[in-house]
Amino acid sequence: MTTSREMHLIAYLKTGPTANHMGAWRHPEADLQNVLTPGYYEHLARVLENGRFDGCFFADGLGLHDIYNGGYQTRLQLGGQISFLDPMMVLPLMARATTHLGICTTLSTTFHQPYNLARMLSSLDILSGGRVAWNIVTSTRREEALNFGMDDLPTRDERYDRADEVVEACCALWDCWEEGSLVMDKENGLMVDASKVHYANYEGRWTKTRGPLTIPRSPQGRPVLMQAGSSPRGRDFAARWAEVIFVPLNDKAELRAFREDIAARMSAVGRDPAKCAILPSLRVVVGETESIAEEKAAYLDSLIDPELVIAARSSEIGVDLAQPMKDIDAIGKARGTQGMHESFARVQRLMEQENIGFEDALRRQSRRGTLVGTAQSIVDQMQDLFDGEACDGFIIEQMVVPSSLEEFCRTIVPELQKRGLLRREYRGTTLRENLQ
């Protein structure tokens, strides 16, 4: 345990050359040749560990985005956010290259069975020495449902109800093996103390599993649980399960209101709010001077194709914005069970706050969540949010691969450490210990 409060940093990654900044893959420094090689991910893991990040997580999806204009052509041709590799194949490489960095993947409770989830994550937690986290999602896109033999997504509430059961079942499976059950005693011929291994016998409305797992208890007992919940139902789910919540970078008042709301919901279900880190997502463009940083940011933004912005917003909101349907109420109805609550709500707020139309609100978001400036001015803004207890640290988004995170660790991290805001050495051996 630390005696003073320090920031937590987690990197937001994709198994491909583009994340949330849709033009960064076209930057001259973007390494497109190596992004699908093992060495790229090993290098990135070492960079993040040297920067004393708590961990990294891979955003992931189980289908090509094809809602815009009736197909996936725009997202593929213009470079939208795509997972070119299964993160579960990449994480062991990153674990092998490091000793402290936490590793996390995104897995859907809508399309995966608890036994497989618990088995995969526990195996990886054992092999990594207790450094695994699970970013829990319920999925928001119809094309993913179609890939798993479903005609459509279940309703949002139903997805969360199922998610509660899936996580309950996984926890029951992880607890099948008690601490100390794996004995490995050659002399007395005892490999496992079978009295410390139990059936799970979990049965809910949506899922059931008997257990026990074939996997012994992992160093953390269970992986760290991450989640991004913004709707009222999503916040309830996060309050019950999450140890890390990532949210959009809003102003201090909005972040503090979110933090207070989650704290109240956690207390209501008997959890200590101090056991959950609130981390807003953040992109950084750093320069030697403010004007240089602004020039770098403007150049990055110039690489974004305007049509790709609309295609990406289509996936986020859950409706084909290529169609002539610009009335906000009609768009809300057309979403059906698709889309992310916060993405749609953010557009609505921007329209109301700035008295602008729907299309203008969509395009105004290209720089949302981005801090531009010198290392000192960027850290000033991060520290203001952190010291104001609006957050516990940040999710740092990858932009130019891998140079944006290299630059962050080379410029921002030393400034954070100089101010006593970030660890100089890891204090724990597991991810959960380092998040305390």
N, C-alpha and C positions, 0 to 999 in steps of 0.2 A: 504494500500500500504506500502511496505517496503522501507526503506531508503537506504539499501544496498542489493546487489544481493545475493540471497541464492539459493541453489540447490533445484530442484524438484525431488522427488523420487516416483516412481510408481512401485508396485510389479506386476510381470508377473506370473499368476497362471493358473492352470488347475483344472477341477473338477475330479481329479484322482491322482494317486500316482506318475506320471512322467510328466515332462515338457520337456524342450529341452535337458537336460542331460539324456541320454538314459540308464545310469546305476545306477543313484542315488536311484531308487526305491529298489534296492537290498542291499543298505547300511544297516548295523545292526540298525542304529538309525531311519530308515524310519518307520513311523507310518502307516502301511497298514491296521490296524484293525479299525481305527477311521476315515479314510479319506472319508468315505461315510456317516458320521453322522453329524447332525446339529452342535454338540458341536465343531467339528474340525474347521469348518468355522467361528464360533463365536470366538473361541480362536485365530485363525489366524488374524482375524480383530482387536482384541484387541492388539495383538502383534504389528501390523503395525501402529495402532493409537498411541500406546505408543512410537513407533519409529518415530513419526511425519512424516510418509509418507503422501504425498498428497492423494494417493489413491491406489487402486489395480484394475487390470483388468484381465478378464478371456479370454484367447485365446480359440477358440471354432471351431468345425467343425460339419458338418451335415451329416457325413457318416464315416464308417470305411475305413481307408486307404487300398485300395486293388489293387493298380497298380503294386506293386512288385510281381513278380513271379505269376501273374495272380490271386492273392487272398489276403485275410486279415490274413492268418494264421501266417505269420512271425511277423507282428506288434502286434497281440494279444498275441502270445506265448512268445515273447521276451520282451514285455513291452514297446512298442512304445507309443508316445504321443496320448492319447485318452481322450475324454470327457465322463466320466461315468455318469454325471448328467447334466441337463440343467442349465447353470449359472443363468438364470432368476429365478429359484427356490431357488438358494443359496444366491443371493444378498440381498434379504430382511432380511435374517438371520443376515448377516454381518452388515447391516444398523441398525438393532435393537440392536446389541451389541455395537455400537459405536455412537459418536455424531459428529465427524469431518471427518472421513475417507471417501474419495471419492470412489464410487463403479462403476465399468464399465463392460459391457459385449460386446461381439463381435456378431454383427448381419449383415447378408448379404443383400445387396440391390438387388441381383439377384433373391433371392427366397422369399423375404418378400414384402408384400404390404405396401405402405406408411401409410395407416390408422392404421393398426395393429401396425406397428413400433411406430408411434407417440403416440398411445394410451398406449402401454405398458411402454414406456420410460417416458412419462409424469406422469403416475400413480406412478411409482417408484420414480420419482423426488419429487413428492409431499410427499410421505410417508417417504422419507429419509431426508426431509428438504432441498432439493436442492443440492444433492451430487452425481448426476448421470452423467456418461459419456457414450458415444456410440462409440465403436471402429468399424468404418465402413469398411467392406470388400466387395469385389465383387465376392469372391470365386474363387478357382484355381484348383478344382479337379472334374473330370468327375463323380465320384461316388456320389457326392452331387447332381449334375444335375439329375442323374437317380432317386434319391430319391424323386425328385419333378416333376416327370413325363416328364422330358426332355431327349432327346436322347443324347445330348452333351451340353457342355458349349457354350454360345455365344462367339464370338471373344472377345479378350481383350479390344479393343476400344469400342465395343458395350456394354460390361459390364460397362465400365466407363461412357459411354453416359447415360445408364440407371441409374447408380448411381447418376449422377448429377441431373436427374429428380426426383429420389426418395427422395433425401435430400431436393431439392427445395419444393417438395410436403409436406414433413414432416414439414418444416419450415412454410409453409403456414398454415398448420393445427394447429401448435403450436401458431400461431399468431391470430387464430380465436377468442380467448378470450383475450380481452384487460386487462391491469392492472386495478384492482378494480372492475371487472365485478361481482365477487362473493360477494354479499352484506350481506346476512344472517341477515336481519333486521326483527326481530320478531314483534316489535311494529308497524311498518308500513306495515307489510305483504309483504316485498320485499326480495325474496331469491336471484335472479340474475337480474342485470340490463341488460335486453335483448338488449338494444341499443348498448351495448359494445361487443356483440357476433355476429360474421359474418360468412358467408360461405367462404370457401377457393376457390372453383371453379377453381381448378388447372387442367390443361390439357396439356400434353406433347405428344411426339411421343410414349413413352413406357408406360406411366402410367397416370391415371387421378383420381381425387377424389374430391367430392363436399364439404364434411365437413358440419358443424363444428364438432370438436371433442365433445364427451360427457364429456370430462375431463376439469376441470377449468385450468387456467394458473398456471404453476408450479413456485416454488420460483426462479428458474433460467431463466424462460421463455422458455428455451429449454436446453437440456443437453449439456454438453461439448462434442465437436466432436473430436475424435481421428482417426488417420489414419497412415498407413505405406505405403508410396508411393515412389517407387524407379525408375520405368520406366519414361520416359518423360511424358507419359499420366498420370501416377500415381502422378507425381509431380505437374502437372497442377491441378489435382483434390485436392491434399493436399493444394496447395496454395489458392484455392478458399474456402475451407471449414474448414480445420483442425485448431484446437487450440492446439493440441498436436500431434507431429509426432514422431514415434519411428523408429529408424534406426539401422542397425548392428553397432557394435563397431569397427570402422576403426581407422586408425591413425589420428593424429590431422589435417594434411593437407587435407585428404579426408573429414573429418567431417566439416571442415571450408568451403571447396568447396561446400559441400551439403548445408550447412546453407546459404551461399551467393546465391546459385542458387535458393533456396526456397524464400529468401528475395526478389530477383529480380522478381520472378513470382508473389509473393504476391503484390508487389508494382504495377505490371502491371495490376492487377485486382482491384486496389484501396483499398487493405488491408494493415494495419500497420504490418510489420514483427515482431514488438515487442509483438504482440498479439498471437504468436504461439511459443510454447516451443519445442525445438528439443532435444529428449532424446534417446541416444543410449542404446541398451540392454546390460546388463552386468551380468556376473556370478562371484561370489566371493568365493574363498577358503582361509580362514584366519587361521593362526596358531600363536602360541606364538613366534616362530622364523621362519625365511625364510625356513629352512630345514624341519621343522615340517609341514609347509604349503605345501611344495612340496611333501612330503610323503603323505599327505592327498589327494592332487590332483591326484597323481599317483594311489593311491588306488581306488579313484572314477573312474578313467579312466579304471582301470583293470576290472571293473564290466560291461563294455560295451561289448556286443556281436558284433563282426565285421560285421556279416550279417545284424544286425539291423541298423547299420550305412548306409549300401547300400540301405536297404529298406526305411529308412527315406529320404535319398537323392533322391530316386525315386519319392517320393511324392512331395518333394520340387521342383525338376526340372521338373517333369511332364512326365517321361518316365520310362519304366520298365528296370532298370539297371541289372536285372538278365539275360537279353537277350544279346547275343554276338554282341554288337553294340557299339564299343568304339571310333569311329571316331566322333569328336566333332561336325562336320557339320551335320552328319547323325542324331546325337542326337538332335541337334537344330531343324531339320525338323520333327523328330518324336514326338516332344512335342505337336504339334498341338496347341490347345487353352488352354492346361493345364500348370500348374507350375507357380512358382514365378519368376519374372524377375531378381530380385537381386540374388537369389540362383544360377541361371544358370550363370549370369554375374560374380559372385564371383569365381566360379570354373574356368571360362575362364581366369580371371585375374591372379589367382594363377598359372595356367599352363604357362602363358606367363612370369610372374615375376620370377618363380623359374625353368623354363625350365623342367617341369615334365609332366608325362602323366596324362590322365584323372583319372584313378583309384587312383593314388597317391594323386592327388588334392582333390578327395573326402574324403580320409582318413585323410588328413592333417587338416581338419576342426573341429576335435573333441574338441579342446581347444579354438576355436575362440570365442572371446568375453569374455574370462575368465581372471581375475586378481588373481594372487596367491601370497600370502605374509603375512606379519604382518598387523595389522590394520593401523599402521603408513605408511607403504610403499604402501598399497592399496589406502589409502586416498591421498597420495602424487600424485599418478597417476590420480586419479579422479580429484583432484584439478588442476593438470596441464591442463587437457582438459577443465575444467570449467573456470579457470582463463584465459585460452587462447581463450575463447569465441568460442570454437568448439562445445559446447553444453550448455544446460540449466539445466542439471541434468541427471538422469539415470533411465532406466527401469531395476529393479533388478529382475533377474529370480530366481524362486524357483528351488531348486535342491532336497536335502533330505527333505522330508516332515515330520514335519514342521521345523526341527531343523536348516536348513540353513538360513531361514529368522529370526528365533529367535537369532541365532548367529550374524547375520548382525546387528540386533538392539541392541545387547548386546555389540558388539565390535566396529563396524564401525561407528554407529550413534553417540556415545559419542565423538569420535575423530573428526567427522565432526562438531559437535556442539562446541567443544572446539576451533576450528579454525574459528568459526563464519560462517561456510558454510551452516548450516542447522538450521532451526527454532527450538527454544526450546518450543514455544507455537504456536498454530494455531491463525491466526489473522482474519480469515474470518469465516463465517458460511456456505457458499456454496463452492462447489469445485471450481467454476470459480473464486471466490474471492481469494482462497488460491493459485491458479495458477498465479495470477497477480504478 
